[in-house]
Amino acid sequence: MIDNLRALIPQCLQSKSGAVFYSGRAAFSAPSPLYILGLNPGGNPQHQAADTVSKHTEKILGGDENWSEYQDEIWRHGNNRGKSGMQPRVVHLITALDLNPQKTPASNVVFLRSALERDIANTFEELARDCWPFHKAVIERLGVRVVLCFGKRAGNWVCEQLDAVHFVDEFVEQNNRRWRSRAYKNSHGVVVVVATHPSRADWTKHETDPSELVRSILRLEPQTSKAEVWGTQVPPREMQP
């Protein structure tokens, strides 16, 4: 399975600084109810020029099949594995769903690395279109029912591709800022959760944790065997988070 997915990685990005797989073979080789998508890999593409998409893919495919970028990697010198930045927040949400980070497929809408989101703003649409066949195959072949997206840009893009325009539910943070995580469903039952970004929202705290929203959707949504879950309609403006 993962070798077939590898063939869908855009050739034009193979030599660029970036990454595709945020979990290993085990996660991309068996059915999964959940698929996790960030926007794009972070870091410094100049300092990490040698860390190309191709090199990272070879490393993951040749490494431990039970592996998670969020649980098993050291992101900052001096920290323990899985303890930097948003790593513990993502792991918290996955385990709160009674899932295993090493068995949950995870990637990014765009495979190209950038230091900041705005650095790819002008090319995001083109890059996302190039990478979408990979994500489409993951959702179809693994029977994904819920796609959890970090932030609005990633979430709105995935909603457009899956024609997820029907509002399902939302979680409103229990604090003064009242940030929202929202869920939208398409006509075939696939749900996109446009969540707060874990780099900014602490998912480990009850007041800001969207885990129960995702859990409720996973409990309610039936398994779908539909392959034709991709559309082009943009979510109505009033429904966008």
Secondary structure, DSSP 8 states (H G I E B T S, - for coil): -HHHHHTTS-GGGTTSBB-S-SB-TTTTSS--SEEEEESS--S-TTTTTTSBHHHHHHHHHTS-SS-BHHHH---STTS-TT-STTHHHHHHHHHHTT--GGGS-EEESS-B--SSGGGGGGGHHHHHHHHHHHHHHHHHHTT--EEEEESHHHHHHHHHHHT--EEEEEEE-SSSS--EEEEEE-TTS-EEEEE--TTTS-TTSGGG--HHHHHHHHHHS-----S---------GGG--
